[in-house]
Amino acid sequence: MTEETAQAKAEEALDEAALNEEASRELAELVAAESVAAETEDSGDDSVVYAVQSSAERLGVVEALIFVSEEPLSAKTIAAVLREDRGVIEEAIGELVKEFNGRNAGLQLREVAGGWQFATRAEYHEHVRAFLKSRPSAKLSIASLETLAVIAYKQPVTVPEILEIRGVQSPSSIKTLLDKKLIVAKGRKETVGRPMMYGTSKEFLLQFGMKDLTELPSVEDFQDLSGG
């Protein structure tokens, strides 16, 4: 197999994974919409149960849905649930953003990983962090946090490259991060041994409350999470 063929196969595998993930999101939204439609038919009077009566009520419903959702909620999904035009929902979200982000309250509405989610304000992070440190929780080890930082800033990166940067072996830390779904495999590097490359995942963005990788925190923030 030539190097060009191997590279093409690797790219094809990555493209397939990306397409599968995109299809999975679309199917989830369709399932949610179908579920709402089925419940509406069972109710016998959907205009009473599901119809939004005013713009104020719409704002309240959108706020409630984003609040109860375990993951960032997209305008498309909300529109499917309420059976309203996506543009109307996006306008409602915009109003909520102005309301929550325009006052010095503890919460703000942020766009994270393709959806919307409530989050604490940056200026209160130290207080929140102090509170969370006072509670028992499953934290990553220093080694895992260092490995995660290397992967986040150097991705896609291989195990030998992580070893070169950290100076110590990291397979157990990488496995821990993979098990926690904070990182994902990014294919194999076309070099000697064809080592697996790793990068951060959508779950990584969710856990750190980032819209994308341009909002990566400093290395000190990773260290703070360890309690050190």
Beta strands, then each sheet from edge to edge (+ up, - down):
strand 1: 107-112
strand 2: 115-120
strand 3: 157-158
strand 4: 183-188
strand 5: 196-200
sheet 1: 1+ 2-
sheet 2: 3+ 5- 4+
end
